[in-house]
């Protein structure tokens, strides 16, 4: 097929299987004044893990709330990650205009993709598995955040991981029996291979960047399972979704407020908007906010917890004045370096997508461009 035909096919396939055409109805429709032991607001990686772990106790009723829908076919295909960030699966946040960043973006506004779907951003991101640098964790602990040194968090990385990365079977930095799959990306362009080879020839070690040292060069480790996206939803919720009767999930439902007792200052429930109707859902034990770096502070402020000036400005009664929503830092990101080659080859992934590739992918072939 020629390039234009391939692009048209890819676009039509994407549109016909767009998110929220499948699985957008709630698993459990809310009931007015229903009570649960735990209410978990937001089903990103943290919310999925919490819902899984809390529901291990059959005596606890757990209510997981998600503003978006459920993964559909496009979410499984790694190459469609960029497409997904332009759909309803993304909250679509942007920054205010920047003076020293995002200068190539419209109005100098940074795109800040956040997942609005079961699985959160793990269902729309580019699936790169990167734990972070040891020294960052150790510095957090040094600053007083007890329990967050690298040696203290490593056991939890291991507990979550099911590593299938080649050559790491005996590594003490990896586990092979956790719920979250990590594997090599089997499709590698000739350019990627040449880059790694050149780095090695320049004296850089080929390293496991989730191991003892991050200094060196490496191919990507990915949160995929046999070439398909393995999100927090796939790892922690899907396997138990229909077997744990004490886990209740509502999708396409947005929490508008955490209900807090003015006398005791204890949260006792949430206000939930579902199909244009407001519901009160109550918690016997805890309300847990895991709605992300943007939505959790927003919910706290709408509930009366936040900076006094902000709350007064929107007429929200103050329950507790706290600097909620302040000091948010995004991490540095740079796409590069960039090279110009004097040879031709496979440049644009989309030009190599054909109906046959999709058939091979869904038959289990993880070596095609669709898994990249």
TILOLUM-213857 format. One record per residue (C-alpha): residue in one letter; residue number from 0; x, y, z. Coordinates in Angstrom, 1 decimal, m for minus. Each point is the difference from the previous one (the first is absolute). Layout:
! residues N
<node aa="a" i="NUM" u="X" v="Y" w="Z"/>
...
This chain:
! residues 372
<node aa="x" i="0" u="0.0" v="0.0" w="0.0"/>
<node aa="x" i="1" u="1.2" v="3.5" w="m0.6"/>
<node aa="x" i="2" u="0.5" v="2.6" w="2.8"/>
<node aa="x" i="3" u="m3.2" v="1.9" w="m0.6"/>
<node aa="x" i="4" u="m2.1" v="m3.2" w="0.0"/>
<node aa="x" i="5" u="1.8" v="m1.2" w="3.2"/>
<node aa="x" i="6" u="m0.7" v="3.3" w="1.8"/>
<node aa="x" i="7" u="m3.6" v="0.0" w="m1.1"/>
<node aa="x" i="8" u="m0.5" v="m3.6" w="1.3"/>
<node aa="x" i="9" u="1.8" v="0.8" w="3.2"/>
<node aa="x" i="10" u="m2.3" v="3.1" w="0.5"/>
<node aa="x" i="11" u="m3.2" v="m1.9" w="m0.7"/>
<node aa="x" i="12" u="1.0" v="m2.9" w="2.3"/>
<node aa="x" i="13" u="0.8" v="2.5" w="2.7"/>
<node aa="x" i="14" u="m3.3" v="1.8" w="m0.3"/>
<node aa="x" i="15" u="m2.2" v="m3.1" w="m0.3"/>
<node aa="x" i="16" u="1.6" v="m1.4" w="3.2"/>
<node aa="x" i="17" u="0.3" v="3.3" w="1.9"/>
<node aa="x" i="18" u="m0.2" v="0.0" w="3.8"/>
<node aa="x" i="19" u="m3.5" v="0.3" w="1.5"/>
<node aa="x" i="20" u="m1.6" v="m2.0" w="m2.8"/>
<node aa="x" i="21" u="0.5" v="m3.0" w="2.1"/>
<node aa="x" i="22" u="m0.4" v="m0.7" w="3.8"/>
<node aa="x" i="23" u="m1.0" v="3.5" w="1.0"/>
<node aa="x" i="24" u="m2.9" v="m1.1" w="2.2"/>
<node aa="x" i="25" u="0.5" v="m0.4" w="3.7"/>
<node aa="x" i="26" u="0.7" v="m3.3" w="1.5"/>
<node aa="x" i="27" u="m2.1" v="1.0" w="3.0"/>
<node aa="x" i="28" u="m2.5" v="2.9" w="m0.3"/>
<node aa="x" i="29" u="0.2" v="2.1" w="3.2"/>
<node aa="x" i="30" u="m2.7" v="m0.2" w="2.6"/>
<node aa="x" i="31" u="m1.0" v="3.0" w="2.0"/>
<node aa="x" i="32" u="1.5" v="0.0" w="3.6"/>
<node aa="x" i="33" u="1.7" v="m3.4" w="m0.6"/>
<node aa="x" i="34" u="2.7" v="m0.8" w="2.5"/>
<node aa="x" i="35" u="3.4" v="m1.7" w="m0.5"/>
<node aa="x" i="36" u="3.0" v="m0.5" w="2.2"/>
<node aa="x" i="37" u="2.4" v="1.7" w="m2.4"/>
<node aa="x" i="38" u="m0.7" v="2.5" w="m2.8"/>
<node aa="x" i="39" u="2.9" v="0.3" w="m2.4"/>
<node aa="x" i="40" u="m0.2" v="3.1" w="m2.3"/>
<node aa="x" i="41" u="1.9" v="m0.5" w="m3.2"/>
<node aa="x" i="42" u="1.2" v="m3.2" w="m1.7"/>
<node aa="x" i="43" u="3.5" v="0.8" w="m1.1"/>
<node aa="x" i="44" u="2.9" v="m2.2" w="1.1"/>
<node aa="x" i="45" u="m0.4" v="1.0" w="3.6"/>
<node aa="x" i="46" u="m3.8" v="m0.5" w="0.0"/>
<node aa="x" i="47" u="0.2" v="m3.3" w="m1.7"/>
<node aa="x" i="48" u="2.6" v="m1.4" w="2.4"/>
<node aa="x" i="49" u="m2.0" v="1.3" w="3.0"/>
<node aa="x" i="50" u="m3.2" v="m1.5" w="m1.2"/>
<node aa="x" i="51" u="1.7" v="m3.3" w="m0.6"/>
<node aa="x" i="52" u="1.7" v="m0.1" w="3.4"/>
<node aa="x" i="53" u="m2.9" v="1.2" w="2.1"/>
<node aa="x" i="54" u="m2.4" v="m2.4" w="m1.6"/>
<node aa="x" i="55" u="2.2" v="m2.9" w="0.9"/>
<node aa="x" i="56" u="m1.9" v="0.2" w="3.3"/>
<node aa="x" i="57" u="m3.4" v="m1.5" w="m0.8"/>
<node aa="x" i="58" u="m1.5" v="1.8" w="3.0"/>
<node aa="x" i="59" u="0.7" v="3.4" w="m1.5"/>
<node aa="x" i="60" u="m2.2" v="1.5" w="m2.6"/>
<node aa="x" i="61" u="2.1" v="2.1" w="m2.4"/>
<node aa="x" i="62" u="m1.5" v="2.6" w="m2.5"/>
<node aa="x" i="63" u="2.3" v="1.1" w="m2.8"/>
<node aa="x" i="64" u="m1.1" v="3.1" w="m1.9"/>
<node aa="x" i="65" u="1.2" v="0.9" w="m3.5"/>
<node aa="x" i="66" u="m1.0" v="3.1" w="m2.0"/>
<node aa="x" i="67" u="0.9" v="m1.7" w="m3.3"/>
<node aa="x" i="68" u="m0.9" v="m3.3" w="m1.6"/>
<node aa="x" i="69" u="1.8" v="m3.3" w="m0.5"/>
<node aa="x" i="70" u="2.8" v="m0.9" w="m2.4"/>
<node aa="x" i="71" u="m1.0" v="m1.1" w="m3.5"/>
<node aa="x" i="72" u="1.9" v="m1.5" w="m2.9"/>
<node aa="x" i="73" u="2.1" v="3.0" w="m0.9"/>
<node aa="x" i="74" u="1.4" v="0.2" w="3.5"/>
<node aa="x" i="75" u="1.6" v="m3.4" w="m0.4"/>
<node aa="x" i="76" u="2.0" v="1.1" w="m3.0"/>
<node aa="x" i="77" u="3.3" v="1.7" w="1.1"/>
<node aa="x" i="78" u="0.5" v="2.0" w="m3.3"/>
<node aa="x" i="79" u="m3.4" v="1.7" w="0.6"/>
<node aa="x" i="80" u="1.2" v="1.8" w="3.2"/>
<node aa="x" i="81" u="0.3" v="3.4" w="m1.6"/>
<node aa="x" i="82" u="m3.4" v="m0.4" w="m1.6"/>
<node aa="x" i="83" u="m1.6" v="m0.8" w="3.4"/>
<node aa="x" i="84" u="1.2" v="3.2" w="1.5"/>
<node aa="x" i="85" u="m2.3" v="1.8" w="m2.5"/>
<node aa="x" i="86" u="m3.1" v="m1.8" w="1.2"/>
<node aa="x" i="87" u="m2.4" v="0.1" w="2.9"/>
<node aa="x" i="88" u="2.3" v="m2.4" w="1.8"/>
<node aa="x" i="89" u="2.1" v="3.1" w="0.8"/>
<node aa="x" i="90" u="m1.0" v="2.9" w="2.2"/>
<node aa="x" i="91" u="1.8" v="2.2" w="m2.4"/>
<node aa="x" i="92" u="1.6" v="2.4" w="2.4"/>
<node aa="x" i="93" u="2.3" v="2.8" w="m1.1"/>
<node aa="x" i="94" u="2.3" v="2.2" w="1.9"/>
<node aa="x" i="95" u="m0.1" v="3.8" w="0.1"/>
<node aa="x" i="96" u="2.2" v="1.6" w="m2.7"/>
<node aa="x" i="97" u="3.7" v="m0.6" w="0.8"/>
<node aa="x" i="98" u="3.0" v="2.3" w="m0.4"/>
<node aa="x" i="99" u="2.7" v="m2.7" w="0.0"/>
<node aa="x" i="100" u="m1.7" v="m3.2" w="m1.0"/>
<node aa="x" i="101" u="m2.3" v="m1.4" w="m2.7"/>
<node aa="x" i="102" u="1.0" v="2.8" w="m2.3"/>
<node aa="x" i="103" u="m1.0" v="m2.1" w="m3.0"/>
<node aa="x" i="104" u="m3.5" v="m0.5" w="1.2"/>
<node aa="x" i="105" u="m3.1" v="2.1" w="m0.8"/>
<node aa="x" i="106" u="0.1" v="3.0" w="2.2"/>
<node aa="x" i="107" u="3.0" v="m1.5" w="1.9"/>
<node aa="x" i="108" u="m2.4" v="m2.2" w="1.9"/>
<node aa="x" i="109" u="1.3" v="m3.4" w="1.1"/>
<node aa="x" i="110" u="m2.3" v="m3.0" w="m0.6"/>
<node aa="x" i="111" u="m0.5" v="m1.9" w="3.3"/>
<node aa="x" i="112" u="m1.6" v="m3.3" w="m0.9"/>
<node aa="x" i="113" u="m1.9" v="m1.7" w="2.9"/>
<node aa="x" i="114" u="m2.0" v="m3.2" w="m0.4"/>
<node aa="x" i="115" u="m3.7" v="0.2" w="0.3"/>
<node aa="x" i="116" u="m0.7" v="m3.7" w="0.0"/>
<node aa="x" i="117" u="0.4" v="m3.1" w="2.1"/>
<node aa="x" i="118" u="3.7" v="m0.3" w="0.4"/>
<node aa="x" i="119" u="0.6" v="3.7" w="m0.1"/>
<node aa="x" i="120" u="3.0" v="1.3" w="m1.9"/>
<node aa="x" i="121" u="1.4" v="m3.5" w="m0.2"/>
<node aa="x" i="122" u="m2.7" v="m0.7" w="m2.6"/>
<node aa="x" i="123" u="1.0" v="2.8" w="m2.3"/>
<node aa="x" i="124" u="3.8" v="0.5" w="0.6"/>
<node aa="x" i="125" u="2.9" v="m1.3" w="m2.0"/>
<node aa="x" i="126" u="0.5" v="m3.0" w="2.4"/>
<node aa="x" i="127" u="3.7" v="0.6" w="0.7"/>
<node aa="x" i="128" u="0.9" v="m1.7" w="3.3"/>
<node aa="x" i="129" u="2.4" v="2.2" w="1.9"/>
<node aa="x" i="130" u="0.1" v="m0.1" w="3.8"/>
<node aa="x" i="131" u="2.1" v="3.2" w="0.5"/>
<node aa="x" i="132" u="3.4" v="0.6" w="1.4"/>
<node aa="x" i="133" u="1.2" v="m1.4" w="3.3"/>
<node aa="x" i="134" u="1.4" v="3.4" w="1.1"/>
<node aa="x" i="135" u="m3.4" v="1.7" w="m0.4"/>
<node aa="x" i="136" u="m1.6" v="m2.5" w="2.4"/>
<node aa="x" i="137" u="2.8" v="0.3" w="2.4"/>
<node aa="x" i="138" u="m0.2" v="3.8" w="m0.1"/>
<node aa="x" i="139" u="m3.7" v="m0.1" w="0.8"/>
<node aa="x" i="140" u="0.8" v="m2.1" w="3.1"/>
<node aa="x" i="141" u="2.8" v="2.4" w="1.0"/>
<node aa="x" i="142" u="m2.4" v="2.9" w="m0.1"/>
<node aa="x" i="143" u="m2.2" v="m1.8" w="2.5"/>
<node aa="x" i="144" u="m2.4" v="m2.1" w="m2.1"/>
<node aa="x" i="145" u="0.6" v="m3.2" w="2.0"/>
<node aa="x" i="146" u="m0.5" v="m3.3" w="m1.8"/>
<node aa="x" i="147" u="0.8" v="1.4" w="m3.4"/>
<node aa="x" i="148" u="3.7" v="m0.9" w="m0.4"/>
<node aa="x" i="149" u="0.9" v="m2.1" w="m2.9"/>
<node aa="x" i="150" u="0.7" v="m3.1" w="2.1"/>
<node aa="x" i="151" u="m3.4" v="0.4" w="1.7"/>
<node aa="x" i="152" u="m2.0" v="0.4" w="m3.2"/>
<node aa="x" i="153" u="1.8" v="m2.7" w="m2.0"/>
<node aa="x" i="154" u="m1.9" v="m2.9" w="1.6"/>
<node aa="x" i="155" u="m3.2" v="1.6" w="m1.3"/>
<node aa="x" i="156" u="1.3" v="0.4" w="m3.5"/>
<node aa="x" i="157" u="0.9" v="m3.7" w="0.2"/>
<node aa="x" i="158" u="m3.3" v="m1.0" w="1.4"/>
<node aa="x" i="159" u="m1.9" v="1.7" w="m2.9"/>
<node aa="x" i="160" u="2.3" v="m1.2" w="m2.8"/>
<node aa="x" i="161" u="m0.2" v="m3.1" w="m2.3"/>
<node aa="x" i="162" u="3.1" v="0.6" w="m2.0"/>
<node aa="x" i="163" u="0.4" v="m1.8" w="m3.3"/>
<node aa="x" i="164" u="3.0" v="2.1" w="m1.1"/>
<node aa="x" i="165" u="2.7" v="m2.1" w="m1.6"/>
<node aa="x" i="166" u="3.1" v="m0.5" w="2.1"/>
<node aa="x" i="167" u="m1.5" v="1.0" w="3.3"/>
<node aa="x" i="168" u="m1.1" v="m3.4" w="1.3"/>
<node aa="x" i="169" u="2.6" v="0.0" w="2.9"/>
<node aa="x" i="170" u="0.0" v="3.8" w="0.7"/>
<node aa="x" i="171" u="m0.7" v="0.9" w="3.6"/>
<node aa="x" i="172" u="m1.7" v="3.2" w="m1.3"/>
<node aa="x" i="173" u="m2.8" v="m1.9" w="m1.8"/>
<node aa="x" i="174" u="m2.8" v="m2.3" w="0.9"/>
<node aa="x" i="175" u="m1.8" v="m2.4" w="m2.3"/>
<node aa="x" i="176" u="m3.3" v="m0.7" w="1.8"/>
<node aa="x" i="177" u="m1.7" v="3.3" w="0.6"/>
<node aa="x" i="178" u="m3.2" v="1.3" w="m1.7"/>
<node aa="x" i="179" u="1.5" v="2.6" w="m2.3"/>
<node aa="x" i="180" u="1.8" v="m1.4" w="m3.1"/>
<node aa="x" i="181" u="3.2" v="1.6" w="m1.2"/>
<node aa="x" i="182" u="1.7" v="m1.2" w="m3.2"/>
<node aa="x" i="183" u="2.2" v="0.9" w="m2.9"/>
<node aa="x" i="184" u="m1.4" v="1.8" w="m3.0"/>
<node aa="x" i="185" u="0.5" v="m2.6" w="m2.6"/>
<node aa="x" i="186" u="m0.4" v="2.4" w="m3.0"/>
<node aa="x" i="187" u="3.2" v="2.0" w="m0.4"/>
<node aa="x" i="188" u="0.8" v="2.3" w="m2.9"/>
<node aa="x" i="189" u="3.4" v="m0.2" w="m1.6"/>
<node aa="x" i="190" u="0.6" v="3.5" w="1.2"/>
<node aa="x" i="191" u="m0.6" v="m1.0" w="3.7"/>
<node aa="x" i="192" u="2.4" v="m2.9" w="m0.4"/>
<node aa="x" i="193" u="2.6" v="2.2" w="m1.6"/>
<node aa="x" i="194" u="m0.3" v="2.6" w="2.8"/>
<node aa="x" i="195" u="0.6" v="m2.6" w="2.7"/>
<node aa="x" i="196" u="2.9" v="m1.5" w="m1.9"/>
<node aa="x" i="197" u="1.6" v="3.4" w="m0.5"/>
<node aa="x" i="198" u="m0.4" v="0.9" w="3.7"/>
<node aa="x" i="199" u="1.8" v="m3.2" w="0.9"/>
<node aa="x" i="200" u="2.7" v="0.7" w="m2.4"/>
<node aa="x" i="201" u="0.4" v="3.4" w="1.6"/>
<node aa="x" i="202" u="0.6" v="m1.6" w="3.3"/>
<node aa="x" i="203" u="m3.4" v="m0.1" w="1.6"/>
<node aa="x" i="204" u="m1.0" v="m3.2" w="1.8"/>
<node aa="x" i="205" u="m3.2" v="m1.8" w="m1.1"/>
<node aa="x" i="206" u="m1.9" v="0.1" w="3.3"/>
<node aa="x" i="207" u="m3.2" v="m0.9" w="1.8"/>
<node aa="x" i="208" u="m1.3" v="3.5" w="0.8"/>
<node aa="x" i="209" u="m2.3" v="m1.5" w="2.6"/>
<node aa="x" i="210" u="2.9" v="m1.8" w="1.7"/>
<node aa="x" i="211" u="3.1" v="1.0" w="1.9"/>
<node aa="x" i="212" u="1.0" v="2.9" w="m2.2"/>
<node aa="x" i="213" u="m1.8" v="2.2" w="m2.5"/>
<node aa="x" i="214" u="3.2" v="1.1" w="m1.7"/>
<node aa="x" i="215" u="0.3" v="m1.5" w="m3.4"/>
<node aa="x" i="216" u="m2.1" v="m0.8" w="m3.1"/>
<node aa="x" i="217" u="m3.0" v="m2.3" w="m0.3"/>
<node aa="x" i="218" u="m3.0" v="m1.0" w="m2.0"/>
<node aa="x" i="219" u="m3.3" v="0.9" w="1.7"/>
<node aa="x" i="220" u="m1.7" v="m2.2" w="2.6"/>
<node aa="x" i="221" u="m3.8" v="0.2" w="m0.5"/>
<node aa="x" i="222" u="m3.2" v="m0.6" w="2.0"/>
<node aa="x" i="223" u="m1.3" v="m2.4" w="m2.7"/>
<node aa="x" i="224" u="m1.1" v="m3.7" w="0.0"/>
<node aa="x" i="225" u="0.8" v="m1.8" w="m3.2"/>
<node aa="x" i="226" u="0.2" v="3.3" w="m1.8"/>
<node aa="x" i="227" u="m3.3" v="1.4" w="1.4"/>
<node aa="x" i="228" u="m0.3" v="2.9" w="2.5"/>
<node aa="x" i="229" u="m0.1" v="m1.3" w="3.6"/>
<node aa="x" i="230" u="m1.5" v="2.8" w="1.9"/>
<node aa="x" i="231" u="m0.7" v="0.3" w="3.7"/>
<node aa="x" i="232" u="m3.6" v="m1.0" w="m0.8"/>
<node aa="x" i="233" u="1.1" v="m3.1" w="m1.9"/>
<node aa="x" i="234" u="2.4" v="m1.0" w="2.8"/>
<node aa="x" i="235" u="m2.0" v="0.8" w="3.1"/>
<node aa="x" i="236" u="m3.7" v="0.2" w="m0.8"/>
<node aa="x" i="237" u="m0.9" v="m2.1" w="m3.0"/>
<node aa="x" i="238" u="1.1" v="m3.3" w="1.6"/>
<node aa="x" i="239" u="m2.2" v="0.6" w="3.0"/>
<node aa="x" i="240" u="m2.8" v="2.1" w="m1.4"/>
<node aa="x" i="241" u="m2.7" v="m2.6" w="m0.1"/>
<node aa="x" i="242" u="1.3" v="m2.4" w="2.7"/>
<node aa="x" i="243" u="0.1" v="2.3" w="3.0"/>
<node aa="x" i="244" u="m3.6" v="0.8" w="0.9"/>
<node aa="x" i="245" u="1.2" v="2.6" w="2.5"/>
<node aa="x" i="246" u="1.7" v="2.1" w="m2.7"/>
<node aa="x" i="247" u="m2.5" v="2.4" w="m1.5"/>
<node aa="x" i="248" u="1.0" v="2.2" w="m3.0"/>
<node aa="x" i="249" u="m1.8" v="2.9" w="m1.5"/>
<node aa="x" i="250" u="1.2" v="1.7" w="m3.3"/>
<node aa="x" i="251" u="m1.0" v="3.2" w="m1.7"/>
<node aa="x" i="252" u="m0.7" v="1.5" w="3.4"/>
<node aa="x" i="253" u="1.7" v="3.1" w="1.4"/>
<node aa="x" i="254" u="0.5" v="0.9" w="3.6"/>
<node aa="x" i="255" u="m0.8" v="3.7" w="0.6"/>
<node aa="x" i="256" u="0.7" v="0.2" w="3.7"/>
<node aa="x" i="257" u="1.3" v="m1.9" w="3.0"/>
<node aa="x" i="258" u="m2.5" v="0.1" w="2.8"/>
<node aa="x" i="259" u="1.7" v="1.1" w="3.3"/>
<node aa="x" i="260" u="m1.6" v="0.3" w="3.4"/>
<node aa="x" i="261" u="0.5" v="3.6" w="1.1"/>
<node aa="x" i="262" u="0.3" v="m1.0" w="3.7"/>
<node aa="x" i="263" u="2.3" v="m3.0" w="m0.2"/>
<node aa="x" i="264" u="1.7" v="1.0" w="m3.2"/>
<node aa="x" i="265" u="m0.3" v="m3.6" w="m1.1"/>
<node aa="x" i="266" u="m0.9" v="m1.0" w="m3.6"/>
<node aa="x" i="267" u="m3.2" v="m2.1" w="m0.1"/>
<node aa="x" i="268" u="m0.8" v="m0.3" w="m3.7"/>
<node aa="x" i="269" u="0.0" v="1.7" w="m3.4"/>
<node aa="x" i="270" u="m2.4" v="1.8" w="m2.3"/>
<node aa="x" i="271" u="m0.2" v="m1.8" w="m3.3"/>
<node aa="x" i="272" u="m1.3" v="1.2" w="m3.4"/>
<node aa="x" i="273" u="m1.3" v="m2.9" w="m2.1"/>
<node aa="x" i="274" u="m2.2" v="0.5" w="m3.1"/>
<node aa="x" i="275" u="m1.0" v="3.5" w="1.1"/>
<node aa="x" i="276" u="m1.0" v="m1.1" w="3.4"/>
<node aa="x" i="277" u="1.8" v="0.7" w="3.3"/>
<node aa="x" i="278" u="0.4" v="m2.9" w="2.4"/>
<node aa="x" i="279" u="1.3" v="m0.1" w="3.6"/>
<node aa="x" i="280" u="2.3" v="m3.0" w="0.6"/>
<node aa="x" i="281" u="1.1" v="m0.6" w="3.6"/>
<node aa="x" i="282" u="3.2" v="m1.6" w="1.4"/>
<node aa="x" i="283" u="0.0" v="m1.9" w="3.3"/>
<node aa="x" i="284" u="3.8" v="0.1" w="0.2"/>
<node aa="x" i="285" u="1.9" v="2.2" w="m2.5"/>
<node aa="x" i="286" u="m0.3" v="2.1" w="m3.1"/>
<node aa="x" i="287" u="3.2" v="m0.3" w="m2.0"/>
<node aa="x" i="288" u="0.9" v="2.5" w="m2.7"/>
<node aa="x" i="289" u="2.1" v="m1.4" w="m2.8"/>
<node aa="x" i="290" u="m1.2" v="2.3" w="m2.7"/>
<node aa="x" i="291" u="3.4" v="1.1" w="m1.1"/>
<node aa="x" i="292" u="2.3" v="3.0" w="0.3"/>
<node aa="x" i="293" u="m2.6" v="2.4" w="m1.4"/>
<node aa="x" i="294" u="m3.4" v="m1.4" w="1.0"/>
<node aa="x" i="295" u="0.8" v="m0.9" w="3.6"/>
<node aa="x" i="296" u="0.9" v="3.5" w="1.0"/>
<node aa="x" i="297" u="m3.0" v="1.3" w="m1.9"/>
<node aa="x" i="298" u="m2.3" v="m2.3" w="1.9"/>
<node aa="x" i="299" u="1.5" v="1.0" w="3.3"/>
<node aa="x" i="300" u="m0.5" v="3.7" w="m0.7"/>
<node aa="x" i="301" u="m3.6" v="m0.5" w="m1.2"/>
<node aa="x" i="302" u="m0.5" v="m1.8" w="3.3"/>
<node aa="x" i="303" u="1.3" v="2.9" w="2.1"/>
<node aa="x" i="304" u="3.6" v="m1.0" w="0.5"/>
<node aa="x" i="305" u="2.5" v="2.4" w="m1.6"/>
<node aa="x" i="306" u="1.3" v="3.6" w="m0.2"/>
<node aa="x" i="307" u="m2.4" v="2.5" w="1.5"/>
<node aa="x" i="308" u="0.2" v="2.4" w="m2.9"/>
<node aa="x" i="309" u="m0.8" v="m2.7" w="m2.5"/>
<node aa="x" i="310" u="m3.0" v="m1.3" w="1.9"/>
<node aa="x" i="311" u="m1.4" v="3.4" w="0.8"/>
<node aa="x" i="312" u="0.3" v="0.9" w="m3.7"/>
<node aa="x" i="313" u="m2.4" v="m2.8" w="m1.0"/>
<node aa="x" i="314" u="m2.2" v="0.2" w="3.1"/>
<node aa="x" i="315" u="1.0" v="m3.3" w="1.6"/>
<node aa="x" i="316" u="m0.3" v="m0.1" w="3.8"/>
<node aa="x" i="317" u="3.4" v="m0.6" w="1.6"/>
<node aa="x" i="318" u="0.4" v="m3.1" w="2.0"/>
<node aa="x" i="319" u="3.8" v="0.0" w="0.2"/>
<node aa="x" i="320" u="2.5" v="2.5" w="m1.5"/>
<node aa="x" i="321" u="2.9" v="m1.9" w="m1.6"/>
<node aa="x" i="322" u="2.3" v="0.8" w="m2.9"/>
<node aa="x" i="323" u="m1.8" v="m2.6" w="m2.2"/>
<node aa="x" i="324" u="0.9" v="0.2" w="m3.7"/>
<node aa="x" i="325" u="3.3" v="1.9" w="0.6"/>
<node aa="x" i="326" u="3.5" v="m1.0" w="m0.9"/>
<node aa="x" i="327" u="m0.9" v="m2.3" w="m2.8"/>
<node aa="x" i="328" u="3.1" v="m0.8" w="m2.1"/>
<node aa="x" i="329" u="0.0" v="m1.8" w="m3.3"/>
<node aa="x" i="330" u="3.1" v="m2.1" w="m0.8"/>
<node aa="x" i="331" u="2.4" v="1.1" w="m2.7"/>
<node aa="x" i="332" u="m0.5" v="m1.6" w="m3.4"/>
<node aa="x" i="333" u="2.1" v="0.4" w="m3.1"/>
<node aa="x" i="334" u="m0.5" v="m1.8" w="m3.3"/>
<node aa="x" i="335" u="3.4" v="m0.5" w="m1.6"/>
<node aa="x" i="336" u="2.6" v="m0.1" w="m1.1"/>
<node aa="x" i="337" u="m1.0" v="0.3" w="m3.7"/>
<node aa="x" i="338" u="2.0" v="m1.4" w="m2.9"/>
<node aa="x" i="339" u="m0.1" v="0.3" w="m3.7"/>
<node aa="x" i="340" u="0.8" v="m3.1" w="m2.0"/>
<node aa="x" i="341" u="1.2" v="m0.4" w="m3.6"/>
<node aa="x" i="342" u="m1.9" v="m3.2" w="m0.5"/>
<node aa="x" i="343" u="m3.7" v="m0.8" w="m0.6"/>
<node aa="x" i="344" u="m2.0" v="m2.5" w="2.0"/>
<node aa="x" i="345" u="m3.0" v="m0.5" w="2.2"/>
<node aa="x" i="346" u="m0.7" v="3.5" w="1.4"/>
<node aa="x" i="347" u="m3.7" v="0.3" w="0.8"/>
<node aa="x" i="348" u="m1.6" v="m2.8" w="1.9"/>
<node aa="x" i="349" u="m3.5" v="0.8" w="m1.4"/>
<node aa="x" i="350" u="1.1" v="m0.8" w="m3.5"/>
<node aa="x" i="351" u="0.6" v="m3.6" w="0.9"/>
<node aa="x" i="352" u="m3.4" v="m0.7" w="1.6"/>
<node aa="x" i="353" u="m2.3" v="m2.3" w="m2.1"/>
<node aa="x" i="354" u="m3.0" v="m2.1" w="0.7"/>
<node aa="x" i="355" u="2.3" v="m3.0" w="0.0"/>
<node aa="x" i="356" u="2.1" v="1.5" w="2.8"/>
<node aa="x" i="357" u="m3.1" v="0.5" w="2.1"/>
<node aa="x" i="358" u="m1.0" v="m3.6" w="m0.6"/>
<node aa="x" i="359" u="3.4" v="m1.2" w="1.0"/>
<node aa="x" i="360" u="0.1" v="2.1" w="3.1"/>
<node aa="x" i="361" u="m3.3" v="m1.3" w="1.3"/>
<node aa="x" i="362" u="1.1" v="m3.5" w="m0.8"/>
<node aa="x" i="363" u="2.8" v="0.5" w="2.5"/>
<node aa="x" i="364" u="2.9" v="1.3" w="m2.2"/>
<node aa="x" i="365" u="1.9" v="2.5" w="2.2"/>
<node aa="x" i="366" u="2.8" v="0.6" w="m2.5"/>
<node aa="x" i="367" u="m1.8" v="2.4" w="m2.2"/>
<node aa="x" i="368" u="0.1" v="3.8" w="0.0"/>
<node aa="x" i="369" u="m3.4" v="0.1" w="1.8"/>
<node aa="x" i="370" u="1.8" v="m1.1" w="3.2"/>
<node aa="x" i="371" u="2.5" v="2.8" w="m0.2"/>
